[in-house]
């Protein structure tokens, strides 16, 4: 059970992250096609927050606060690789990369980096909409021998992704939800 002080600190941390995302114009308004084929009136541009050192550092620190020194991280390629790398450095824990498909050359690995059978892995993802990409990465990691029970995401668009991930028996925690990110935005944003 959290205390009132911890809840206040969490709310402050969430608002600071929202401010950081807004400061780099990561939230854009208009008509956007999403990866799953749907459309949206807003878009969260992961490249805006992943390529800005201050915002990337804020995300990495927030993720690092939620893991233990015994955790290994996995970043879902391509978007979560910078998040995993930055969090790895911030928390001083190793990470692997979960590819969406095998390379046609070199080692042809689906999982890049060192992963031991039975190793517990926390999967990092940038934005979750339907959760399909995240579940695909979780299954690839499990097929490679990892134990995956947790996923940390920057933004949950609240469009069914959490349920999809939880149906895969993985607890998903988001740093920010779409409701929080879009709160207090002007109607003509």
Buried (B, 14 or more C-beta within 10 A) or exposed (E): EEEEEEEEEEEEBBEEBBEBBBBBEBBEBEEBEBEEEEEBEBBBBBEBBBEBEEBBBBBBBBBBEBBEEEBBBBBBBBBBBBBBBBBBEBBEBBBBBBBEEEEEEEEEBBBBBEBEEEBEBBBBBBBBBBBBBBBBBBEBBBEBEBEBEBBBBBBBBBBBBBEBBEEBEBEBEBBBBBEBBBEEEEEEE
